[in-house]
Amino acid sequence: MKPITLLQPQKIVFGSGCIDTFVSDYLALGHKRLFVVTAPPILPLITPALKTLEENGVAVKVFQNVVGEPTLTDFNNILAEAREFGADSVAGIGGGSVLDVAKLVAAFIDSDQQAADCFGTGFIKKKGVWLACLPTTAGTGSEVSPNAILLDERDKLKKGIVSPYLLADVAYVDPKLTMTVPAKVTADTGMDALIHCIEAYTNKFAHPAADIYALQGIRLIAANLLRAVKDGSDVEAREALALGSLYGGLVLGPVNTAAVHALSYPLGGEFHIPHGLSNAILLPAVMKFNREANLRRYAEVAIACGVEPGKDDDETASRGVEFIYELSKAVGIPQKLSDLNIPQSAVDGMAKAAMEVQRLLKNNPREVTEQDARDIYNSLY
């Protein structure tokens, strides 16, 4: 076996109601100035916890205006607020963008580095202040990954900062925080979590130490996503999705994603399509493109999705792609880029931009040329 490095928070707490554990853990640590990054719909869910912290002498500053796809400028403005407040600790409570911003705030608050100089892997010099991540969507897995994404408005492209210093000190995965997520967001983020697992299992750097998380994540999400979209109060489905998303996050560091994510970045960068939706609309087409390069693995993905095996891997893998098409439609994912108001005239520019994301394209089981990228985009019209 080739070597692999598994990175994750020192402590992961999973279970409905574990936001209470966050409060008790935080008070035991003795920090006094907590900067909370969140979003307006989440505030009512976390107000009791924050009130308890304040009643116990903690100064809490809440920043709740994280936009859907935060830019480098957005981040720098938020960082300035955290510095002005004098935060000695950070908590991100929200979806993937909220968690990514919180991770970056914790890393850069006491640093002389600029986030703009750290795009790529391994450029952050040191660990930042104490950080907790509490996801409110079952999607990005950012709470346990060493990755953070920002939109670099200089070239209209989403870019990743990857560093072990972006890992949260503690991740609290409380499925109760996902119960009020609307059906559309549940669908988009759930498909994103499924993609993390599928891309981790099928890419060039797949590894037995990560496969176990990826396959179980596929099983959990494939079996429960439609249930949660149809009935957001389905506790069993919500818990399964939260766990599947956690597994997807655990494989992001060691093996990462591939062409689906690379091709989705221009959709977010130029057209501001939400991350989960960008990935979801591309998944079936990219799976169809990749299938022949790793038939065995794609057949195993199909079986993890609950598909009946065919006469050989080719047939089973094809059934898996068809399952993903049908799941995507069933949960309400648009099937064409034109449905997102992306004109076909933008394809050449998007293909060119996607080629810049070699950090992820190098992981793909099949080489993706600029023409391949055009073909994949064009197949979605």
N, C-alpha and C positions, 0 to 999 in steps of 0.2 A: 504493500500500500504506500502511496505517496504521502508525504507529511501534510498535515492540515492544522491550522490554528483556529480553535473555537473561542470566540470572544463573546462574553455576555456579562450583564451586571453581576456584582458580587452577591446580590440578593434579589430574588424574584418571588413576589407574593401573588398567588392566584386564588381568586374565589369571590363570590358575591358578598359585598359588604366590606371588602378589605381596605376601602378608603379609611375606615376607622383605625386599621393597623398603621396606615401612613401617619395619622395624627399622633398616635401614641409613640411610634418610632421617632417622629420628628421632635417631639417634646423631650424625649430621652437624650437626644443628641446635644441639646443646649444651644442650637443656633437661635439667633434673635431677629434676623431681618430676612424675611422670605419674599422673593419676587415670584409671583405666580403668572405664568403665561397660559391664557385660556381663550375662550370665545363666548359671545353673549348667550347662546342657547344653553351653555353648560353651567353658567353661574348659579342658577337656582339649585342644581344638583349638589354643588360643592359648598354653598354658603354655610350650612351647619358646621362642616369640618373647619372652614376658615375661621368661623366665629369662635369655635373651641380653641383654636390656636391663639387668637387674639386675647381671649379671656385668660389665657395662661402666659401672657406677657410677650407674645411674639408680634412684632410689627409686620404686617402683611400688605404688600403693594400688588394690586391685581392689574395686569395688562390684558385687555380682552379684545383688542382690535386687530388680531392677526388676520390678514386677508387670505383668500383661498390659496393663492400661489405667491408666497412672500418673495419680494425681491431683495437684492443686496442692500438697496437703500432702505427698504422697510426694516430689515434686520438691524442696520446700523442705528436707525432711530430708536428702535426698541432697546438695543444695547445701551444707548445713551441714557435712557430712562432708568434702566437697572443700575447703572453706575451712579447716577444722581441720587437714587434711593439708598445706595450703599449696601446692596444685597450681600449677605454672607451665604446665601443658599438659594436654589431655584427649584421650582416645581412646574413641570409642563403637564397640563390637564386638558386633553383635547384630542383632536385627530392628528394625522401625520404631520401637517404643516406646523401646528402648534408645538408638537413634541420636538420637531427638528429645530425650530427657533429657540425653544428652551435649552436644548442641548448646546446650541451655539452660544447662547447668552452665558451659560455656565462656563463654557470653555474660554471665552474671550473677555469676560468682565475684568479680570486682573491681568490681562495679557497686553504686550506691546505689539502683537501681531494684528494684521488686518485679515478679515475673512476673505476678502478679494484675492489675497495672496496664497490662500490655502486650498483652493479647489484642486481636487485630485486626492491622492492617497498618501497619508503619512506626513503632512506638512505642519500639523499643530505640534508645538514644542513641549507643552506641559499640560498637566491636568488642571482643570479649573475648580470652581467651588462645588460644594455638595449639590447633587442633582437627583431629584425623583421624577419619574415619568409615570403618568396615569392615563392610559389610552381611553378615549370615549367612543372610538369606532373600532370594529374588528376588521382592520385593514392593513395598515402599513407595517406593523411590527416594529415601528421606530423605537418603541420603549426598550427594546433589547438589542438594537443594532448599533454599530459604530458609524452609521451613515447619517448625513443630513443633506437636504436638497434646498437650493435657493435658485430663483430666477435671476440670472445675470443679465440685466437689462441692456448692458453694453452690446451684446450680440443676440439678444432675444432667445437665449437658450438656458434651459434648466441645467444646473451643474451640481455635482456631488462633492461634498467634503467628507472624507473617510479617515477616521483616526480612532485608535483605541481610547483616546482621551475624550471622545464623544459618548462613550458608554455611560449610561446613568449609574449612579451608586446603587439605587434600588428601583425596580419596576414593580408597580402595584397594578395588577390586571384585574379590575373589578367589573365583571359582566353587567352588574346593575347600572353602571354608568353608560352602557350602550342601549339600554331598554327604550329610550325615547328618541333614538336616531330614526329619522324618516326612512321610509321604504327605499327611496331612490338612493340615498347615501349608503344605506345598508347594502344595496346591490352593488354600487360602484366600489365601495371599500372591500366588500366580501370578495368580489372578483379580483381585486388587486392582491388580496392575501392569497387567493388560490394561485395567481400567477407567480407570486414569490416561490411557492412550493413547487409548481410545475417547472419553472425555469431553473431552480436549484437542482431538481432531480435529473433534468435532461441536459444540462450544459457540460462543457468540456471539463470543468473542475468539480463535477459531482464526486462525492466521497461517501463511503459507507457510514462514517461518523455523522454526516449530515443527512443522509438518505432517510434515516429512521424518522427524523422530524418532518422532512418534506412529504414523505408518503402518508404519514398519519395526518398531517395538515390537509392534504388533498382529500383524504377519506372524510374528515370532519366537515370540511367546507362544502364539498360536493353534495353531501347528504343533508346538509342543514341550511344552506343559503336560501333556497326558495321558501322553506318554512319560515325563516325569520323575516323575509321580505313580505310574505303574506300576512304574518302575525307577529308584529314587533314585541308582543308581550310573552311570546313563547320562550320561557326561561331556559329550557333544555337546549333549544336551537341557539339562543344567544350565548350560552356558556360554551357550546361546541364551536361556534364561530370565533369567540374570543380566544379559545385555546388553539384553534387552527391558525389564527392570525399570529399568536405568540410563536408557534412553531415556525411560521414563515419568517418572522423576524430573526429567529435564532440562526437561520441558514443564510441570511443576508451577508453577514460578515465573512464567513469562511468560503462560500462559493458564489454568492451574489446572483444577480439577475443577468439577462442577456438581451436578445434583439427586441422583445416586446417593449421593455423599458426604454431601450435606446431609441426606437422608432416613436415612442410616445412623447419624448422630450420636446420635439418641435411643436407638437399639438398644444402642450402647456405653455411653451415659451412664446410662441407667436400668436396663438389664438386663445390662450388662457382657459383651455379646457381642463377641468379638475383632473388631478393625477390618476385617481382610480378609474375614472371614466375613459381617459386617454388610453390606459393600458387595456381596459376591458374590451373596447371596440377593436383593438388590434389582435387580441389573443388568438381567436380562431384562425385568422389568416396566417399568423406567424407559425402557429402549430402545423398548419397544412404545409407551409414552406419547409419547416424543419423536420417533419415526420420521417422522411426517408433517410435522414442523416443519423438517426438513432432509433430505429424501429423498435428494438427490444424495450428501451426505456419508455417510449411513447405508448407501447402496448401495456406496460406495467402501470403507467399513469391512468390509462383507460380502465384497467381493472380496479385501481384504487378509487376511481369515480363511480364504481358499481356497475360498469358495463359488462355484459355477457361476452366472454372470450369468443373470438372467431376461429376460423380453421387454422390461422397462422398469425404471426405478429403483425403482418401487414394489415390484415383485415381487422384485428383487434385495435390497432392504432387508429385506423380509419374510423372505427366506431367511437373511439375516444374523442377524436376531433368533432365528430357529429354531435356527441353528447355535449361538448362545450358550446357548440353553436346553439343547441336547443336550450341549454341552461341560460346562456346569455340572453336569448330572446325572451325566455320565460320570466326572467327577473327585470326585464324592461330596458336592457342595454340597447341603444340605437345600433343599427347594423351597417349604416353607411356614414362616411365622413361628411357627406352633404347634409345629413340630418343634424350635424353640429355646425352648419353654416361655414364649413371649410370648403372653399372653391377648389375645383380640380386644377385650376391654374397654379395653385400653391404647391403642387406635388413636387416639382423639381427643386424648389427651395427647401422643402421639408426633407427630401432625400439627401440633399447636400448637407444640411444641418445635422441629420442623424449620423452621417459618416464621421462627425466630430466626436461621437460618443464611443470611441474605441475602448474606453475603460470597461464598457459592458459588451460591446460587439465581439471583443476577443473571446468572450465566454461562450458564445453561441455555438451549438453543435454543427452548424453549417455556415460557411462564410457568407456574409451579406455584402454584396457590392452595391454601389450607388444605383445601378439599374434594378437590382433585386428590390431595393427599398422603394423605388418608383413603382415597380410591379405590385408590391404588397399594398402600397397606398392606393394605387389605381383599382385594385381588386375590390376596394371598399367604396366604389361609386356605382 
